[in-house]
Amino acid sequence: MLRERAGTPSVTLELPEGARVRDALESLSELAEGIPLVMAVNREYASEEHVLGAGDELALIPPVSGGAPWARVSDEALSLDALAERVRDPRAGAVVTFSGVTREVERLEYEAYAEMAEERMAAIVADAVERHGLCAAAVEHRVGDVPRSQPSVIVAVSAPHRGEAFAGARDIIDRVKAEAPIWKKEIEGGEERWVEGRAPGV
């Protein structure tokens, strides 16, 4: 929609030193009018107060097909059916879901830096939609106690074909496990043990 309004895939702006994202948006107000947008600077989500530098790439991101990228951290039980419903799209020939469940131990206890985790997960979902040509995608992660056989993380994606759907779902869960600030403790027979992780991005 934005490309159609602009008549070009990109626009070059000249802004004063110290200009922020909101200044760029003001100069593009006619182009972006009436469209709810998320901004990214150099492919990282950014607020309107983010200071821009020479040569920065500012992307204006409307809601993706099938709805905005959905990511949530919750202390409630997760519903795979409800998440799959979020990604249904008339263009999709495939809907793939993944559910990661507690195994072997009595229960897992999850903690998260929830605000950052949700932002990171939303960025991962948005990136997967673009990278794999998905119609829509969503992810939820539970915090608190998760008993054996109950899901702690769920992913749902839709795509025109199954190959993209499987690849997109795999990409999302692998990156959430590696990048989202979420930690788990194993609890069995009264004994507790934090599960050793890796530094994000390693």
CORTA-V771521 format. One line per field, one symbol per residue. ss: DSSP state (H for helix, E for strand, - for the rest). phi: phi as a letter, one per 20 degrees, with the letter a starting at -180 (. if undefined). psi: psi as a letter, one per 40 degrees, with the letter a starting at -180 (. if undefined). A space follows every 10 residues. Layout:
ss = ???
phi = ???
psi = ???
//
This chain:
ss = -HHHHH---- ---------E HHHHHHH-HH HH----EEEE E--EEE---- E------EEE EE-------E EEEE-----H HHHHHH---- ---EEEEEEE E-----EEEE EE-HHHHHHH HHHHHHHHHH HH-EEEEEEE EE-EEEE--- EEEEEEEEE- -HHHHHHHHH HHHHHHHHH- -EEEEEEE-- EEEE------ --
phi = .fffffmafb ceddcfgnfd gffffffdgf fegndfcddc dlmcgbefef eedgnfdddd dfgfgnofgd bbdbeegedf ffffffdfbf eedbcdccce dfcmefaddd cbegffffff ffffffffgf fdmffabbbc cecnfcfgme fdbcccccbg cfgfffffff fffffffedf fccccecbln ecbfefdcfg ne
psi = ddddddeiei hhihiiheii ddddddefdd dehehhiiih hffhiiieeh hiiheihhhh hihiheiihh hihieiiihd ddddddeihe ehehhhihhh ihididiihi iigddddddd dddddddddd defidiiiii hiiahhihei hdhiihiiid iddddddddd dddddddddh ghiihhhhfe iihhhhaihh e.
//
